[in-house]
């Protein structure tokens, strides 16, 4: 089972396309949606929904997958549920770089501050990060600096921020889900 968390643009047709591409890895790909506007409520809703989805699956190695803002959540919700996560162009600081787009940016900062101390060191190796060199929304050099000491990072030379084509990384994502990924 792969749990898919959309980015800020929750209505983009690209979400359906990415989910379809992920079905080459696992036929059971499920969208877990959230509002993008109310971070504290989103966190509780995501925790509840992911727990419910996990109870309904017999997959011994479920995976949570997120793009952009969805990757912000996938890292945290994955950690709190003991799941491996794939983070595509994660937005690590929505409270800073989404000002004007989101309500209550201070709630993202509060969530980040309340997360388990040093959760990334406790979660080391349980996320795979894929970063676009052509990302025009994130500073992926900073994302790399923040995450590379904890997680394997793959650089993509062709995809933009929304990462519409996963094909060149499906084998790596599949190996990571199976537990046999080596960088």
Secondary structure, DSSP 8 states (H G I E B T S, - for coil): -EEEE--S-TT-HHHHHHHHHHTTT-S-EEE----SS-HHHHHHHHHHHHHHHHHT---TT-EEEEETHHHHHHHHHHHHHT-EEEEES--S-HHHHTBTTBS-HHHHHHHHHHS-TTHHHHTTTSEEEEEETT-SSS-HHHHHHHHTTTSEEEEESS--TT----GGGHHHHHHHHHT----
